[in-house]
Amino acid sequence: SFRKRLGDLLGSLPEDLRLLVAGRVSGVPDVWVNTRNYYTHWTDDLRNKSAEGAELYCLNTRLMMLVRVLLLRLIDVPPDVIVGALRGGNRWARELAHVADRERQQSGKHAKGVSGFLCSRRVVEFVFA
């Protein structure tokens, strides 16, 4: 299933990277699966469960980040280097921080923090510039 495949991809990442990319440490957000299924199958009962507007923008940002992170892992960029880049001042780090802040405001919850890493961004500059 889509949920299982996406869960396997997220599960292949260390916890701190999963938290940054997916906004959670375990599992696949239901809205990711429901939105994909709605726009793939056009099932009316999923319409109210799928993302739209700002929520769809946030979901899309997180999924694009997941693809970028998986590509970097595929070429053996260490997770701590990726986390460092995602916690830096580049465009994608700022975008991900904005999405996380928006989600926290909407949910009224505060996500568990992730400690920062020192890193050289030479390897990932082309991805996050």
C-alpha positions as CSV (number, residue, x, y, z in Angstrom):
1,S,0.0,0.0,0.0
2,F,1.0,3.6,-0.4
3,R,1.1,4.1,3.4
4,K,3.5,1.1,3.8
5,R,5.8,2.2,1.1
6,L,5.9,5.8,2.4
7,G,6.4,4.4,5.9
8,D,9.3,2.3,4.7
9,L,10.9,5.4,3.2
10,L,10.4,7.5,6.3
11,G,11.6,4.6,8.5
12,S,14.8,4.4,6.6
13,L,15.8,7.8,8.0
14,P,17.2,8.5,11.5
15,E,14.7,9.9,14.0
16,D,15.9,13.5,13.9
17,L,15.6,13.6,10.1
18,R,12.1,12.0,10.2
19,L,11.0,14.7,12.7
20,L,12.3,17.5,10.5
21,V,10.9,16.1,7.2
22,A,7.6,14.6,8.4
23,G,6.9,16.6,11.5
24,R,6.7,13.4,13.5
25,V,9.0,10.6,14.6
26,S,6.8,7.6,13.6
27,G,4.1,6.7,11.2
28,V,2.9,8.4,8.1
29,P,0.5,11.4,8.6
30,D,-3.0,10.3,7.6
31,V,-3.5,13.5,5.6
32,W,-0.6,12.5,3.3
33,V,-2.3,9.2,2.4
34,N,-5.8,10.6,2.2
35,T,-4.8,13.4,0.0
36,R,-2.9,11.1,-2.4
37,N,-5.8,8.7,-2.5
38,Y,-8.4,11.5,-3.0
39,Y,-6.5,13.0,-6.0
40,T,-5.7,9.6,-7.4
41,H,-9.1,7.9,-7.1
42,W,-11.4,11.0,-6.7
43,T,-13.3,9.2,-3.9
44,D,-15.9,11.6,-2.4
45,D,-15.6,10.2,1.1
46,L,-11.9,11.3,1.2
47,R,-12.5,14.8,0.0
48,N,-13.0,16.2,3.6
49,K,-10.0,14.2,4.8
50,S,-7.6,15.5,2.2
51,A,-5.5,18.6,2.4
52,E,-6.4,21.8,0.6
53,G,-5.2,25.4,0.6
54,A,-2.4,26.1,3.1
55,E,-2.5,22.6,4.5
56,L,-1.8,21.2,0.9
57,Y,1.1,23.6,0.6
58,C,2.6,22.4,3.8
59,L,2.1,18.8,2.8
60,N,3.7,19.4,-0.6
61,T,6.7,21.1,1.1
62,R,7.3,18.2,3.4
63,L,7.0,15.7,0.6
64,M,9.5,17.6,-1.6
65,M,11.8,17.7,1.3
66,L,11.5,14.0,1.8
67,V,12.5,13.4,-1.9
68,R,15.5,15.7,-1.5
69,V,16.6,14.0,1.7
70,L,16.2,10.5,0.2
71,L,18.3,11.5,-2.8
72,L,21.0,12.8,-0.5
73,R,21.0,9.6,1.5
74,L,21.2,7.6,-1.8
75,I,24.5,9.3,-2.5
76,D,25.7,8.6,1.1
77,V,25.5,12.1,2.5
78,P,25.6,11.6,6.3
79,P,22.3,12.3,8.1
80,D,24.0,14.8,10.4
81,V,25.1,16.9,7.4
82,I,21.6,16.9,6.1
83,V,20.1,17.8,9.5
84,G,22.6,20.6,9.8
85,A,21.6,22.0,6.4
86,L,17.9,21.8,7.2
87,R,18.5,23.7,10.4
88,G,20.5,26.3,8.7
89,G,19.6,29.6,7.0
90,N,19.0,28.4,3.4
91,R,15.7,28.7,1.6
92,W,14.6,25.1,2.2
93,A,15.4,25.2,5.9
94,R,13.5,28.4,6.3
95,E,10.5,27.0,4.4
96,L,10.5,23.8,6.5
97,A,10.7,25.9,9.7
98,H,7.7,28.0,8.4
99,V,5.7,24.9,7.7
100,A,6.5,23.4,11.2
101,D,5.5,26.7,12.9
102,R,2.2,26.9,10.9
103,E,1.4,23.3,11.8
104,R,2.2,23.9,15.5
105,Q,-0.1,27.0,15.5
106,Q,-2.9,25.0,13.9
107,S,-2.6,22.0,16.2
108,G,-1.9,24.0,19.4
109,K,0.9,21.5,20.2
110,H,4.6,22.0,20.4
111,A,6.7,19.4,18.6
112,K,9.7,17.8,20.3
113,G,12.8,19.8,19.5
114,V,15.8,18.4,17.6
115,S,19.3,19.3,18.6
116,G,21.3,21.2,16.0
117,F,24.4,19.8,14.3
118,L,27.6,21.5,13.1
119,C,28.1,20.7,9.4
120,S,29.7,21.8,6.2
121,R,27.1,22.5,3.6
122,R,29.4,22.0,0.6
123,V,27.8,18.6,-0.3
124,V,24.2,19.7,-0.1
125,E,24.4,23.3,-1.2
126,F,23.1,22.5,-4.7
127,V,20.0,20.9,-3.2
128,F,19.1,23.5,-0.6
129,A,20.4,26.7,-2.2
